[in-house]
Amino acid sequence: MAPKQQPLIYAHRGASFDHPEMSFEAYQAAIEQGADGFETDLRLTKDGVIVCWHDADMKRVADCELVIADSTYAELRAAYPVLTLVELLELALAHHKNLALETKHPVPTHGAIERELLKVLATYESRILEAGIDVSIMSFSWFAIARLRRSRWNTVYLIPHRWFAYVNPAPSIGPGVYLLTKWSPRKNKDHKLFVWTANSPEQVLLCKSKGVDVMMTDRPAFARSILESA
């Protein structure tokens, strides 16, 4: 029997166990910890800048009442060192790190985040190809993924329940790690499995045993040490 493949390790919001999530420091630490790629969440500011941010507002992370969709980038940046997609792209290109980009929904601008994201990626396409990095676009929104089906980028439908896999509009799926305990997704050569978020030794080893392609983790170096010692 062929040995199970080692999952690629993507730093979930950077090395966010050790640093503030989606900060420059978190992604720089992910490089130092040997991550194969970066994962980030994307939102659109009032003036059309794509920023790396999970929540609809800044309350939890920055203790600030600003709402991302209602604020300009300058307003956000004055309150907190918010990272932009372009800044993250430049870092990934410089260090040859793959990218998993999650567009957040629901948002008041509906599909604008996907349209703007595709524009940015089109601008960077030649550099992405030259660097040899993989770029995937992910979302929990079926409609967002459906909008991206004709793009050249790999799309990943994030699923909170295994039954969502059967209405999957994307070539790849992204189940939570908790789903893998009782379910083995069917795979083929064109169907990649992105799993979030594996942080314990048991979760990391489960991803390996299930043949996961990409494992997202807050602890890249720790996850690597578990895989290498198994």
HUDATA-V72867 format. One record per pair of residues at least 24 apart in sequence whose C-alpha atoms are under 10 Angstrom apart, sorted by the first residue. I is the first residue (numbers start at 1). J is the second residue. If there is no record, write none. Layout:
<<I & J> <I & J>>
This chain:
<<3 & 208> <3 & 209> <3 & 211> <4 & 207> <4 & 208> <4 & 209> <4 & 210> <4 & 211> <4 & 212> <5 & 207> <5 & 208> <5 & 209> <5 & 210> <5 & 211> <5 & 212> <5 & 213> <6 & 205> <6 & 207> <6 & 208> <6 & 209> <6 & 211> <6 & 212> <6 & 213> <6 & 214> <6 & 215> <6 & 224> <6 & 227> <6 & 228> <7 & 36> <7 & 193> <7 & 194> <7 & 195> <7 & 204> <7 & 205> <7 & 207> <7 & 208> <7 & 209> <7 & 210> <7 & 211> <7 & 212> <7 & 213> <7 & 214> <7 & 215> <7 & 216> <7 & 224> <7 & 227> <8 & 35> <8 & 36> <8 & 37> <8 & 98> <8 & 194> <8 & 208> <8 & 212> <8 & 213> <8 & 214> <8 & 215> <8 & 216> <8 & 224> <9 & 34> <9 & 35> <9 & 36> <9 & 37> <9 & 38> <9 & 39> <9 & 98> <9 & 198> <9 & 204> <9 & 213> <9 & 214> <9 & 215> <9 & 216> <9 & 217> <9 & 218> <9 & 219> <9 & 220> <9 & 221> <9 & 223> <9 & 224> <10 & 34> <10 & 35> <10 & 36> <10 & 37> <10 & 38> <10 & 39> <10 & 40> <10 & 97> <10 & 98> <10 & 99> <10 & 100> <10 & 194> <10 & 195> <10 & 196> <10 & 197> <10 & 214> <10 & 215> <10 & 216> <10 & 217> <10 & 218> <10 & 219> <10 & 220> <10 & 223> <11 & 35> <11 & 36> <11 & 37> <11 & 38> <11 & 39> <11 & 40> <11 & 99> <11 & 100> <11 & 197> <11 & 215> <11 & 216> <11 & 217> <11 & 218> <11 & 219> <11 & 220> <11 & 221> <11 & 223> <12 & 37> <12 & 38> <12 & 39> <12 & 40> <12 & 41> <12 & 100> <12 & 196> <12 & 197> <12 & 198> <12 & 199> <12 & 215> <12 & 216> <12 & 217> <12 & 218> <12 & 219> <12 & 220> <13 & 38> <13 & 39> <13 & 40> <13 & 41> <13 & 52> <13 & 53> <13 & 54> <13 & 100> <13 & 216> <13 & 217> <13 & 218> <14 & 38> <14 & 39> <14 & 40> <14 & 216> <14 & 217> <14 & 218> <14 & 219> <14 & 220> <15 & 39> <15 & 217> <15 & 218> <15 & 219> <15 & 220> <15 & 221> <16 & 217> <16 & 218> <16 & 219> <16 & 220> <17 & 199> <17 & 217> <17 & 218> <17 & 219> <17 & 220> <18 & 218> <18 & 219> <19 & 218> <20 & 61> <20 & 62> <21 & 52> <21 & 53> <21 & 54> <21 & 61> <21 & 218> <22 & 51> <22 & 52> <22 & 53> <22 & 54> <22 & 81> <22 & 82> <22 & 83> <22 & 84> <22 & 88> <23 & 52> <23 & 53> <23 & 80> <23 & 81> <23 & 82> <23 & 83> <23 & 84> <23 & 88> <24 & 81> <24 & 82> <24 & 83> <24 & 84> <24 & 87> <24 & 88> <24 & 91> <26 & 218> <27 & 88> <27 & 91> <27 & 92> <28 & 91> <28 & 92> <28 & 95> <29 & 220> <29 & 221> <30 & 97> <30 & 218> <30 & 219> <30 & 220> <30 & 221> <31 & 91> <31 & 92> <31 & 95> <31 & 96> <31 & 97> <31 & 220> <31 & 221> <32 & 220> <32 & 221> <33 & 219> <33 & 220> <33 & 221> <33 & 222> <33 & 223> <33 & 224> <34 & 97> <34 & 220> <34 & 221> <34 & 224> <35 & 97> <35 & 98> <35 & 216> <35 & 217> <35 & 219> <35 & 220> <35 & 221> <35 & 223> <35 & 224> <36 & 95> <36 & 96> <36 & 97> <36 & 98> <36 & 99> <36 & 133> <36 & 214> <36 & 215> <36 & 220> <37 & 92> <37 & 95> <37 & 96> <37 & 97> <37 & 98> <37 & 99> <37 & 100> <37 & 133> <37 & 134> <37 & 135> <37 & 214> <37 & 215> <37 & 216> <37 & 220> <38 & 88> <38 & 89> <38 & 91> <38 & 92> <38 & 97> <38 & 98> <38 & 99> <38 & 100> <38 & 101> <38 & 135> <38 & 216> <38 & 217> <39 & 98> <39 & 99> <39 & 100> <39 & 101> <39 & 102> <39 & 136> <39 & 137> <39 & 138> <39 & 216> <39 & 217> <39 & 218> <40 & 85> <40 & 88> <40 & 99> <40 & 100> <40 & 101> <40 & 102> <40 & 103> <40 & 137> <40 & 138> <41 & 85> <41 & 100> <41 & 101> <41 & 102> <41 & 103> <41 & 104> <41 & 137> <41 & 138> <41 & 139> <42 & 84> <42 & 85> <42 & 101> <42 & 102> <42 & 103> <42 & 104> <42 & 105> <42 & 113> <42 & 114> <42 & 117> <42 & 138> <42 & 139> <43 & 68> <43 & 69> <43 & 84> <43 & 85> <43 & 102> <43 & 103> <43 & 104> <43 & 105> <43 & 107> <43 & 109> <43 & 112> <43 & 113> <43 & 114> <43 & 117> <44 & 68> <44 & 69> <44 & 70> <44 & 71> <44 & 72> <44 & 73> <44 & 84> <44 & 103> <44 & 104> <44 & 107> <44 & 108> <44 & 109> <44 & 112> <44 & 113> <44 & 114> <44 & 116> <44 & 117> <45 & 69> <45 & 70> <45 & 71> <45 & 72> <45 & 73> <45 & 74> <45 & 75> <45 & 76> <45 & 109> <45 & 113> <46 & 70> <46 & 71> <46 & 72> <46 & 73> <46 & 75> <46 & 109> <47 & 71> <47 & 72> <47 & 73> <47 & 74> <48 & 72> <48 & 73> <48 & 112> <48 & 113> <48 & 116> <49 & 73> <49 & 74> <49 & 84> <49 & 85> <49 & 86> <49 & 113> <49 & 116> <49 & 117> <50 & 83> <50 & 84> <50 & 85> <50 & 86> <50 & 103> <50 & 113> <50 & 116> <50 & 117> <50 & 120> <51 & 76> <51 & 82> <51 & 83> <51 & 84> <51 & 85> <51 & 86> <51 & 87> <51 & 88> <52 & 82> <52 & 83> <52 & 84> <52 & 85> <52 & 86> <52 & 87> <52 & 88> <52 & 101> <52 & 102> <52 & 103> <53 & 82> <53 & 83> <53 & 84> <53 & 85> <53 & 102> <53 & 103> <53 & 104> <54 & 102> <54 & 103> <54 & 104> <55 & 104> <56 & 104> <56 & 105> <56 & 106> <56 & 107> <58 & 82> <68 & 107> <69 & 107> <69 & 108> <69 & 109> <70 & 108> <85 & 117> <85 & 120> <85 & 121> <86 & 120> <86 & 121> <86 & 124> <89 & 120> <89 & 121> <89 & 124> <89 & 128> <90 & 124> <90 & 127> <90 & 128> <92 & 128> <92 & 131> <92 & 133> <93 & 124> <93 & 127> <93 & 128> <93 & 129> <93 & 130> <93 & 131> <93 & 132> <93 & 133> <94 & 131> <95 & 131> <95 & 133> <96 & 128> <96 & 130> <96 & 131> <96 & 132> <96 & 133> <96 & 134> <97 & 131> <97 & 132> <97 & 133> <97 & 134> <97 & 135> <98 & 128> <98 & 131> <98 & 132> <98 & 133> <98 & 134> <98 & 135> <98 & 136> <99 & 133> <99 & 134> <99 & 135> <99 & 136> <99 & 137> <100 & 134> <100 & 135> <100 & 136> <100 & 137> <100 & 138> <100 & 154> <100 & 155> <100 & 156> <100 & 194> <100 & 214> <100 & 216> <101 & 135> <101 & 136> <101 & 137> <101 & 138> <101 & 139> <101 & 155> <101 & 156> <102 & 136> <102 & 137> <102 & 138> <102 & 139> <102 & 140> <102 & 155> <102 & 156> <102 & 157> <102 & 158> <103 & 137> <103 & 138> <103 & 139> <103 & 140> <103 & 141> <103 & 144> <103 & 145> <104 & 138> <104 & 139> <104 & 140> <104 & 141> <104 & 144> <105 & 139> <105 & 140> <105 & 141> <105 & 143> <105 & 144> <106 & 140> <106 & 141> <106 & 144> <110 & 143> <110 & 144> <111 & 143> <111 & 144> <111 & 147> <111 & 148> <112 & 144> <113 & 144> <114 & 144> <114 & 145> <114 & 147> <114 & 148> <115 & 144> <115 & 147> <115 & 148> <118 & 148> <118 & 151> <118 & 152> <118 & 153> <121 & 152> <121 & 153> <122 & 151> <122 & 152> <125 & 152> <136 & 172> <136 & 194> <137 & 170> <138 & 170> <138 & 172> <138 & 173> <138 & 174> <138 & 194> <139 & 173> <139 & 174> <140 & 164> <140 & 173> <140 & 174> <142 & 167> <142 & 168> <142 & 169> <142 & 170> <143 & 169> <144 & 169> <145 & 169> <145 & 170> <146 & 170> <154 & 192> <155 & 192> <156 & 191> <156 & 192> <156 & 193> <156 & 194> <157 & 193> <157 & 194> <158 & 193> <158 & 194> <158 & 195> <158 & 196> <159 & 195> <174 & 212> <174 & 214> <174 & 215> <174 & 216> <176 & 216> <177 & 203> <177 & 204> <177 & 206> <177 & 207> <177 & 215> <177 & 216> <178 & 203> <178 & 206> <180 & 206> <180 & 207> <180 & 209> <180 & 210> <180 & 212> <181 & 206> <181 & 207> <181 & 210> <183 & 210> <184 & 209> <184 & 210> <184 & 211> <184 & 212> <185 & 210> <185 & 211> <185 & 212> <187 & 211> <187 & 212> <198 & 223> <199 & 223> <200 & 226> <201 & 225> <201 & 226> <201 & 227> <201 & 230> <202 & 226> <205 & 230>>
